[in-house]
């Protein structure tokens, strides 16, 4: 897996079609703005493992984005599952980098979103995903403790515990909800105020159904808010309705609001 975001123009510096800065538009709508601070990923071996880039000049960028009006930041730690991965070396290095990012972000007044993203690609079982998720969460929160991160001033954006997308036996929503809550209850400190799931590799319907199942699961304590931070699972039907055409804007907005409403209910277990 390889991706790059180098030499991009941060969204905080972009302008709407009418020339008004995007960040001004966002704030006028009462939305809290934030920024992605990582710069993508580079391979660290020939097994498919990657390391997150972006530590260079991170302190300066945090200062700049805070001055522009950002209130939170995001840093993605990518973990893949295969026959002999993830390795502990990759997990530990990813956790350490995540903690260092969180330290620098908090020092500059930004709320760090901690995002250990265990990729869904692969033929692994839901039980294998559970094992990896638990190890990753344990290492991440150990690193955050080692770096003295103020947990009350962080948010967690994790994967849900699912089967690999090529696994013959796909876990049902109830199993996903139960195992996801099991992993979180075992490893996420109660000081963390909120957990907002990512939807990587999941369809809109899967994401909503799994989120609902997580919030209906009653076997484990829930000291944190559990909601959603979906990208593709909010945008697919919206983009299909819009198609970039001005005459389709209303249809795209309606599709987007429909997905947001469905996931809002799912976040309440409805």
N, C-alpha and C positions, 0 to 999 in steps of 0.2 A: 504494500500500500504506500503510495507516495502522493503528496499533494503540496502545492506551494501557494503562498499568498504574498510573496515578496513584491515590493514596488507597487503596492496598491494605494489608492487614495482612501483614507479612513472615512467612514460614513459621517463622522462628526464634522468633516470639512466639506461635505458635498452640498449642493444646492438643489432645490426643487425646480420644476420647470418655470415657475414664475420668478426665479432668482432669489427667493427667500432661503436662507440656510436651513438645511434639514433639521438641525438641532433646535432651531427656533420653532419650526412647525411642530416638532414632537413635544416640546415643553408647553406650547399653547394648548395642546390636547390633554395635558395633565399626565403625560407619560414620562417615566424616569428613564433617561438615556444612559446607555452603556456602550462599551467598546470591546471587541475581541483583540487581545494582546498577543496571542501567539502568531507565528509567521509560517504555519504549516509544519510539515514533517519531512524528515530525511531517513532513509534506511540505515539501520545500525548493524545489520548482518544480512546474510542471504536466505534467511528463514521467513522473511516477511514482517519482521519487527521494525518499528520506527521510533524515532525520538522527536519530541516537539522542539521546534526552533523558536527563537524570539527573546532569549535572555539578554542579548546584546542591546544596549541602550534602553532597557526596559524602564529603569528609573526615570530617565528623561522623558520617555513617552508617557508614562503615568502622570508626570507633572503637567505635561502639555495637554493631555486629554482631560484631566481634572479642571484645568483652567478653561478649557473649551465648554465644560459643563457636564462631563460624564460623572456618573455616580457609582457605577459598578463596572466590573470587567469580567472577561471570560478567557479561560485557558484550557485547551482540550488535550487530554492525555489519552492517546489511542492505544488500545490493547487488542491484539488479534489472537484467536484461538486456532491452533493446529495440532498436528500429531505431537510435536515436541515444543510447542510454544503456547503461552508466553513463558519466557525464562524469568527467573527471579531477578537476574541482573537488569533486564529491561524494566520490570515492574518497579524495582527499587530506584532506578535512575529516573523513571517517569514520576514517581511519587516525590522524590527529592526536588525535581524541577518544579513540580506543582506547588510544593511548600514554599520554595524560594519566590515564585511568582506571587503567591498569596501574601508573603511577607512584604514584598516591595509594593504591591497594590495597597495593602492596608496602611503602610507607612505614608502613602500619598493620598489617603482619604478615599480610596475606592473600595467598594465591597467586592471581594473576589468570589466569583462563581467557580467552584471546584468541579471539574468535569472529567472523571475517569470513564472513558467511553469504550466499553468492550464490544467490539464489532460483531455483528450478527452473521457475517459471511462465514460459511463453513458447514460441515455436516455434523457438528458436535451436538450432543444431547443437551437437554435442559439441565440435567444433573451436572454435566461438565461445566456449563455456564455458571451454575451456582457455585461450584468449587472455585472457579477463577474469580468470580465477582467477590467472593468472601476474602480471598487472598489480596486482591487489589484494594478493596476498601480498608482492610486491616493495615496494609502498608501505607496507604495514603494518609490515614488518620494518625498513624505513628509518626510519619514525617511531619505532619502539621503540628503535632504535639512537640516534637523535637525542635521545631522552629518557633515555638511559642506563639502560634497563630491564635488570634482572638476568635474562637469558634462562633460566638454569638454574632459576630460580624461577617459571617460567611454564608453561602448557600451551596447546596450540593445538586449537581445535575448528572445523575447516573443513568445507566441503561436499566431496563427491566430484564429480569432473568427469563430468557426465552430459549427455545431450541434454535440451533443454527438454521439458516434459511434453506440449506440443502439436506437437512435431517429428514429421514423418512417419517419419524414419529414426532409430529408437531404438538407441543404442549398446549392444552386448552387454557382459556383465560383464567379459570379458577386455579390451575396449577401455577401459572405465571404469577398471579396475585399472591399466592401463598409463599412461593419460594422467594419472590422479590422482597416481601415483608420479612421473611426469615433472615435473609442476608442483611437487610438494613438494621433490624432489631439487634442483631449480633455485633455489628461493627460501627454504626453511626452514633456518635455521642448525642445525648439528649440536649446538649447546649446548642446544637445546630438548629436554627429556627425553621428552615424549610428545605424540602426535597422536591425538585422540579424535574421530572423525567424527560429524557430525550427520546426521540422517535426514530433514530437512525435505522434504516433498513426495513421499517414497518410501514404497512399501508395505513391509510386514514382509519379504516374500520378496525384494524388490529390494534392500533395505538389507543383508540377510544375504548375498545373492549377490555384491553389489558389494564388501562388506567382505572376503569370502573371496578375491575376485579381487585386491584390493589386496594382501593378505598372501601371495598366491601369486606375485605379480609379482617376477621376479628380475633384471630388466634394470637396476635402479637401486639405489644403496646405501640402506640403511635404518638410519641411526644413531639413530633414535628408536623408541620403542614405538608401534605403530600399532594402536589398538583402537577402541571405539565409545562414544558418549555419546548413545544413541538415546532419543527420547521416544516419539512416536507409534508407532514401529516396535517398541516393546516393549509398548505398552499397548493397542493396538487389540483384539487377540484376548482379552486379559485383561478389558477392559471389556465386550466382547460376551458373555463367559461370566459375568461378575459381575452386570451390569445394576443395580448398586446394591442388590441384595437380600441380606440376611443369609444366606439358605439357599444362595446361590451363591458364598460367599466361597472355599470350598475349590476349586471349579472355576476361579474367577478366579486364584487363586494357582497352580494347576497350569498354566494357560495361560501365565501370566507366567514361571514357571520354565522352561517349555519354550522360550520365546523367548530368555531369557537364556542357556540352555545352547547353543542353536543359534548365537547370536552369539559366545559364548565360544569355540566351536570355530572359527568363521569368523575370529576375531581371531588364531588360530593358523594360518590357512590350511588348515583341515581341512573 
